[in-house]
C-alpha cells in the first residue's frame, strides 16, 4: 500500500513538474486541411483555437506568439 502511495505521489510530482517546466512555454501553431466545407462555399476557413491561455502581463514570450498568429475567420 505504501508503495502505491509513493508511486501516485511521484506521478503527481512528475505531472506538475512537466506542466511548469515544459508545457508552460510550449506554444504551437498547427494547420490542418479538412475536406468538410460545402461546395460553392469558401475554399478555406481559418479557425483559431486558444486553449488554457492563462495570459498575464509578465509573459512577453506568449504575447509575441499571440501577436505573430495569422488572422482568423473564427476564434474559439
N, C-alpha and C positions, 0 to 999 in steps of 0.2 A: 504494500500500500504506500509506504514511504517513497519507494522508487517511482511509482506512478505520479505522485505529487511533485517530486523533483523533476520528472520529465515534463509535466504540464507547466511548471514554473519556468523551466528552461525554454520551452517552446514559446511561452508568452513573452519572455525577455527577448528572445530572438526576433519575434514579430515586431515588437516595439522598436528595437534597435534598427531593423530593416526600414521601418517607416520613417524614423528620424534621420538615419544616415544616408539612405539611398533614395527612397521614393519621394521624399520631401522636395527634392530638386530635379526630379525626373520628368521633364515636360516633353511632350512629343506631338507632332502633327502627323496624322495618318490620313491617307487618301484611299478611298475605295470606289470602284466603279460598279454600280449595281444596275442591272437592266430591269428597272421597275417603273420607270416613268412612262406615262401613256403616250401612244403615237400622236403626233401633232403638237405635243407639248414641248417644253424646253428640252434642250439636249442634255443640260447639266443642271443640277441643283446643289448648291453648296450649303451644307449643314454644319454648323459649329456647335459641338457638344462640349460644354465645360463641366467637369465633374470634380467635386471636392476642392473647390478653388481656394478657400481659406486665405483670401488676399489681405495682406497687411501692408502698410506704407513702407515698412522697413525691408521689403523684399524686391530690390531693383532687378534681380535676375528674372523673376516672374513677370515684372512689369515690362521688361524688354521683350520677353517671349510673347506676351499678350499683344504688345504693340506691333510685333512682326507678323502676326497672323493675317492671312489674306481676308478680304471682306467676304461675308457670308450672306446667303439669301435668308437663312433661318438660324437663329441661335437658341440653343436649348441649354 
